[in-house]
């Protein structure tokens, strides 16, 4: 095999690799755009993507006051903090 034949084979392999990688990149980007556009369409109240979308713009989150009870609770005792029964 001559030097020009080896160079031709190397260049052909390089060109094939680049074309294949560009094709795969274009396919992945196309699928990403299609999936992204489907996610942005309006679904109504039944198909809300998040609680913010379900509540709407006019209603804002209501935060707990700083003195609200926190920590583990005993659900069987009606919401009191866990501990021995009184």
N, C-alpha and C positions, 0 to 999 in steps of 0.2 A: 504494500500500500504506500502510495507516494504522500509527500507532505501536503500537497494541495487537496488530495482526497480526504485526508484526516481533518484538515481545516474545514473543508466543506461539511463533513459529518458533524463536527463540533458546532459549527454555525447553525446547521439545520436543527440540531438538538436544542440549542439555545433558543432559536426562534420558535420552535414548537412549545418549549416550556413557557416562554413569555406569552404566546398566544393562548395557551391553555389557562394560564393564571389569570389573564385579562378576561377571558370568557367566564371563568368561575366567579371572579370579582363582580362582573356585570350581572350575573344571575343572582348572586347573594344580595347585591344592592337593590335589584329589582324586586325581589321577594320582600326585602325589608321595607321598601317604599309602599308596596301594596298592603302589607300587614299594618304599617303605620297609618295609612289613610283609612283603613277600615276601623281602626281604633278611635279615630277622631269624629266619626259620625254621631249624630245625636240619637240617643236610644230612648228617651222618655223616662218617666219615673220607674217603670218596671225593670229597666235594665241599667240602673245607675252603676257607674264604675266605682264610686266612692261615696262616703257619707256626705262630703261637701256638695257633691252634685245632687244627691238626694234631698238635702235640706234646702238648697238654693242660695241665691245671692242675698236675698232680703233677710234671711235668718242666719245669725252667726252662732258660733259655738259658745255655750255658756260654761264658764270655768267654775270649778268648785272653789268655795271660799277657803282662805288659809286655815280656818279652824275646823274644817270638815274632818270627820274621823277617817283615819287611814289604817292600813295594816290588815292582818288576817281577822276574819270574823267567823263566828260560828253560825252557819246558816240555819241550823235547827233551833237556835235560841232567839230568833227574830231579829237578827241584825246587831246583836251586842257583840262586843269584842270577845275573843276566845279566852277561856280561862275556866276555873272550877265553877260548878253550878252553885248558886247562892241559895 
